[in-house]
Amino acid sequence: MIHLYQNNGYNIVLDVNSGAVHVVDEIAYDVIGFLERENPLHTVESLGTEETKARLWEAFADKFAREDVFDVLEAVIGLAGEGRLFARDVYEDFIDVVKQRKTVVKALCLHIAHDCNLACKYCFAEEGEYHGRRALMTFEVGRKALDFLIANSGSRRNLEVDFFGGEPLMNWQVVKDLVAYGREQEKLHDKHFRFTLTTNGVLLNEEVQAFVNKEMDNVVLSLDGRKAVNDRMRPFRNGKGSYDLIVPKFRRLAESRNQQKYYIRGTFTRQNLDFSKDVMHFVDLGFEQISIEPVVGEDSDPYAIRERDLPDIFREYDILAKMMVERGRAGKGFTFFHFMIDLEGGPCVSKRLSGCGSGTEYLAVTPWGDLYPCHQFVGQEEFLMGNVDEGIARPEIADEFRSCSVYSKEKCKGCFARFYCSGGCMANSYKFHQTIHDTYDVSCEMERKRVECAIMIKAALADVECAGAGR
């Protein structure tokens, strides 16, 4: 499968199955596009037949010189022979192996607090209640969760634990106690915990910052962008905005971590579809690690993104991508999470096929110790898998998640971005289709655009191998 597109003056050819990217000139772009449409077999032999050559020349005789057309064809045949154009899909051969593999738990999302000191209007967690009740996790429940993770992690040494909420700083002492317990267990079991914290920053202070910098491998800082945008969607319960209180704290924390191992993480809605301005607002504030995610909401929600908003969103991603190229060339680059892409190695086969590992490698733990496939399923009783006392009581749920892949979703089979998003978010699929084996269509459209922009940025900032008479 080949995906061809043009962005920011570049003609880009992505070979989907190999992951190879080629930045090419007009003639190569047109010839490869013709071969993708008109030569369905895409074997080296079929590309070089006299019939293919005849049809190719017939198509371009009035546009290009004969010698140039066939020079490009020769180059294409060479790349196809090397497996970098029109490559065969080898991943489908592994799908049964991936589905049958015995997975180990490597990460937990600890819902340390089902409570929050903000009242964000789009919050899927219902201000921390998660379709249930407000509660704080006890040290005892958290200890059992870490014991469960160790016991179910097999030979894997590095384990990940995210302190999540609600707002985890509302249960700060338990966070500290669990980190201390985890460090003790590392020595006993030859494990290493990578702790992370997701916080809205309201309770962030010097003591918290010092501890976070010592113990947390990553920190996610929740802020939506410009003051008016943030305060509209992330107010306190009394309606007062949170921006002025939080921004100075986040700037200090980011600087104290040398602008590394953190993300300033926002959410954009249809009320700020000009979100590239929010990203650049973060950059102007000095942040270098940035993520702004699209909101996921029902059509009845006034802030929910709709299909008709996509052209505006695509335009914003293009604007942002061009800004990143300009800043990168000037030595003032920054990281935007959704444009991070690895064109060299990329994720392992299982990640390419099945994604984040929710329900198998990654689980969420409620304050009272219940286990769910991920934080977005918490409170949906049909996905209750077990608890930290008894372990997994419903392994059939893990089996269902394990069987979910880009080959179990019809919409993914013909999508050029499938090995980058790995089928998308299963929670969003369930939210809109009542099955994890589907996709959230609006999100898919945005992901395809993000992949295109990410590859363009790589093409603009680095030497990308060219096909034909490329750059």
Residue pairs with C-beta under 8 A, 6 or more apart in sequence:
1 15
1 16
1 17
1 89
1 414
1 416
2 13
2 14
2 15
2 16
2 32
2 33
2 35
2 36
2 85
2 86
3 13
3 14
3 16
3 416
4 11
4 12
4 13
4 14
4 29
4 32
4 33
4 36
5 12
5 14
5 452
6 12
6 29
7 318
7 321
7 452
7 453
7 456
8 318
8 321
8 322
8 325
8 456
8 460
10 23
10 456
10 459
10 460
11 23
11 24
11 25
11 26
11 28
11 29
12 21
12 22
12 23
12 24
12 452
12 455
12 456
12 459
13 21
13 22
13 23
13 24
13 28
13 29
13 32
13 85
13 467
14 20
14 21
14 22
14 416
14 455
15 21
15 22
15 84
15 85
15 86
15 87
16 416
16 418
16 419
17 87
17 88
17 89
17 90
17 91
18 83
18 84
18 85
18 87
19 343
19 346
19 419
20 79
20 84
20 85
20 87
20 465
21 343
21 455
21 458
21 459
21 464
21 465
22 28
22 32
22 79
22 84
22 85
22 464
22 465
22 466
22 467
22 470
23 459
23 464
23 465
23 466
23 470
23 471
24 32
24 466
24 467
24 468
24 469
24 470
24 471
25 468
25 469
25 470
25 471
27 60
27 64
27 68
27 69
27 72
27 468
27 469
28 72
28 75
28 76
28 467
28 468
28 469
28 470
30 60
30 63
30 64
31 56
31 60
31 69
31 72
31 73
31 76
31 468
32 72
32 76
32 85
32 467
32 468
34 56
34 59
34 60
35 42
35 47
35 52
35 56
35 73
35 76
35 86
36 42
36 86
38 52
38 55
38 59
39 46
39 47
39 52
42 80
42 86
43 80
43 86
44 77
44 80
44 81
46 52
47 73
47 76
47 77
47 80
47 86
48 73
48 77
52 73
53 70
53 73
56 69
56 70
56 73
57 66
57 69
57 70
60 69
68 469
71 468
71 469
72 467
72 468
72 469
75 467
75 468
76 85
76 86
76 467
76 468
79 85
79 467
80 86
80 87
84 465
85 467
91 349
91 352
91 353
91 419
92 407
94 349
94 353
95 353
95 405
95 407
98 349
98 350
98 353
98 354
98 402
98 405
99 402
99 403
99 405
101 350
101 402
103 357
103 360
103 361
103 398
103 402
104 152
104 153
104 154
104 155
104 156
104 361
105 148
105 149
105 152
105 153
105 360
105 361
105 362
105 363
106 153
106 156
106 158
106 159
106 160
106 357
106 361
106 362
107 149
107 159
107 160
107 161
107 162
107 357
107 361
107 362
107 363
108 145
108 146
108 148
108 149
108 160
108 161
108 162
108 362
108 363
108 364
108 365
109 162
109 164
109 362
109 363
109 364
109 365
109 374
109 375
110 137
110 142
110 145
110 161
110 162
110 163
110 164
110 178
110 365
111 130
111 137
111 164
111 165
111 166
111 364
111 365
111 366
111 367
111 375
111 378
112 136
112 137
112 142
112 163
112 164
112 165
112 166
112 168
112 171
112 174
112 175
112 178
112 367
113 128
113 135
113 136
113 137
113 165
113 166
113 167
113 168
113 169
113 170
113 171
113 367
114 125
114 128
114 129
114 130
114 132
114 133
114 134
114 135
114 136
114 165
114 166
114 366
114 367
115 127
115 128
115 129
115 134
115 135
115 136
115 165
115 166
115 167
115 170
116 123
116 125
116 127
116 128
116 165
116 166
116 167
116 170
116 200
117 167
117 170
117 200
117 202
117 203
117 236
117 237
118 127
118 167
118 200
118 202
118 234
118 235
118 236
118 237
118 242
119 127
119 235
119 236
119 237
120 127
120 233
120 234
120 235
121 232
121 233
121 234
121 235
121 303
122 233
122 267
122 269
122 295
122 297
122 301
122 303
124 296
124 376
125 165
125 166
125 375
125 378
127 166
127 237
128 134
128 165
128 166
128 167
130 366
130 378
130 379
131 378
131 379
131 380
132 366
132 379
135 366
135 367
135 368
136 170
136 171
136 174
136 367
137 171
137 174
137 365
137 366
137 367
137 368
138 174
138 367
139 174
139 177
139 178
139 181
141 365
141 367
141 368
141 369
141 388
142 174
142 177
142 178
142 181
143 178
143 181
144 369
144 388
144 389
145 365
145 369
145 388
146 161
146 178
146 181
146 182
146 185
146 193
147 185
147 388
148 388
148 391
149 159
149 161
150 159
150 185
150 189
150 191
152 391
153 159
153 191
157 190
157 191
157 192
158 191
158 192
158 194
159 191
159 192
159 193
159 194
160 193
160 194
160 195
160 196
161 178
161 182
161 193
161 194
161 195
161 196
162 195
162 196
162 197
162 198
163 175
163 178
163 195
163 196
163 197
163 198
164 198
164 364
164 375
165 198
167 199
167 200
167 202
167 203
168 175
168 197
168 198
168 199
169 175
169 199
169 202
169 203
169 204
169 208
170 203
172 203
172 208
175 197
176 211
179 193
179 195
179 211
179 215
182 193
182 195
183 193
185 191
185 193
186 192
186 193
194 217
194 218
195 215
195 216
195 217
196 216
196 217
196 218
196 219
196 220
197 212
197 216
197 218
197 219
197 220
198 219
198 220
198 222
198 265
199 219
199 220
199 221
199 222
200 222
200 234
200 242
200 246
201 221
201 222
201 223
201 242
201 245
201 246
201 249
201 250
202 242
202 245
202 246
204 246
204 249
204 250
204 253
205 249
209 252
209 253
209 256
212 219
212 253
213 253
213 256
213 257
216 261
217 261
218 261
218 262
218 263
219 253
219 257
219 261
219 262
219 263
220 262
220 263
220 265
221 250
221 253
221 254
221 262
221 263
221 264
221 265
222 234
222 265
222 266
223 230
223 234
223 243
223 246
223 247
223 250
223 264
223 265
223 266
223 282
224 230
224 233
224 234
224 266
224 267
224 268
224 272
224 278
224 292
225 266
225 268
225 272
225 275
225 277
225 278
225 279
225 281
225 282
225 292
226 272
226 277
226 278
226 281
227 241
227 243
227 244
229 271
229 272
229 278
230 241
230 242
230 243
230 266
231 241
231 242
231 243
232 241
232 271
233 267
233 269
233 271
233 303
234 241
234 242
234 243
235 241
235 242
236 242
247 285
250 264
250 287
251 285
251 286
251 287
253 262
254 262
254 264
254 286
254 287
254 288
254 289
255 286
259 286
259 287
259 288
259 289
260 289
262 289
263 289
263 290
263 291
263 337
264 282
264 287
264 289
264 290
264 291
265 291
265 292
265 293
265 337
266 275
266 278
266 282
266 291
266 292
266 293
267 292
267 293
267 294
267 295
268 275
268 278
268 292
268 293
268 294
268 295
269 295
269 297
269 303
269 304
269 305
270 295
270 302
270 303
270 304
270 305
270 306
270 309
271 302
271 303
272 278
273 309
273 312
273 313
273 316
274 312
274 316
275 292
275 316
276 316
276 317
276 319
276 320
276 323
278 292
279 290
279 292
279 320
279 323
279 336
280 320
280 323
282 290
283 290
283 327
283 334
287 334
288 334
288 335
289 334
289 335
289 337
290 334
290 335
290 336
290 337
291 336
291 337
291 338
292 336
292 338
293 338
294 305
294 313
294 442
294 443
294 446
295 303
295 304
295 305
296 304
296 305
296 428
296 431
296 440
296 443
297 303
297 304
297 305
298 304
299 306
305 313
305 442
306 442
307 441
307 442
307 445
310 442
310 445
310 446
313 446
313 449
314 449
317 446
317 449
317 450
317 453
318 453
320 336
320 339
320 453
321 339
321 453
321 454
321 456
321 457
324 333
324 334
324 336
324 339
324 457
325 456
325 457
325 460
325 461
327 333
327 334
328 457
328 460
328 461
329 460
329 461
338 450
338 454
339 450
339 453
339 454
339 457
340 454
341 420
341 451
341 454
341 455
341 458
343 455
343 458
343 464
346 352
346 419
347 422
351 357
351 422
352 406
352 419
352 422
353 405
353 406
353 407
353 422
353 423
354 402
354 404
354 405
354 406
354 422
354 423
355 421
355 422
355 423
355 424
355 426
356 362
356 374
356 422
356 425
356 426
358 373
358 374
358 377
358 401
358 426
358 427
359 373
359 374
359 385
359 397
359 398
359 400
359 401
359 402
359 426
360 398
360 401
360 402
362 373
362 374
363 371
363 372
363 373
363 374
363 385
364 371
364 372
364 373
364 374
364 375
364 377
364 378
365 371
365 372
365 388
366 372
366 378
368 387
369 387
369 388
369 389
370 378
370 384
370 386
370 387
371 384
371 385
371 386
371 387
371 388
371 392
372 378
372 379
372 380
372 383
372 384
372 385
373 383
373 385
373 397
373 398
373 401
373 426
373 427
374 426
374 427
376 425
376 427
376 428
377 383
377 427
377 430
383 397
384 394
385 392
385 393
385 394
385 397
385 398
386 392
386 393
386 394
387 393
392 398
400 436
401 426
401 436
404 423
404 426
404 436
404 437
405 422
405 423
406 412
406 413
406 415
406 418
406 419
406 422
406 423
407 413
408 423
408 437
409 423
409 429
409 437
409 438
409 439
411 438
411 439
411 441
411 444
412 418
412 423
412 424
412 439
415 444
415 448
416 448
416 451
417 444
417 447
417 448
417 451
420 447
420 451
421 444
421 447
421 451
423 439
424 439
424 440
424 443
424 444
424 447
425 440
425 443
426 436
427 436
428 439
428 440
428 443
429 435
429 436
429 437
429 438
429 439
429 440
430 436
431 440
432 438
432 440
432 441
433 440
458 464
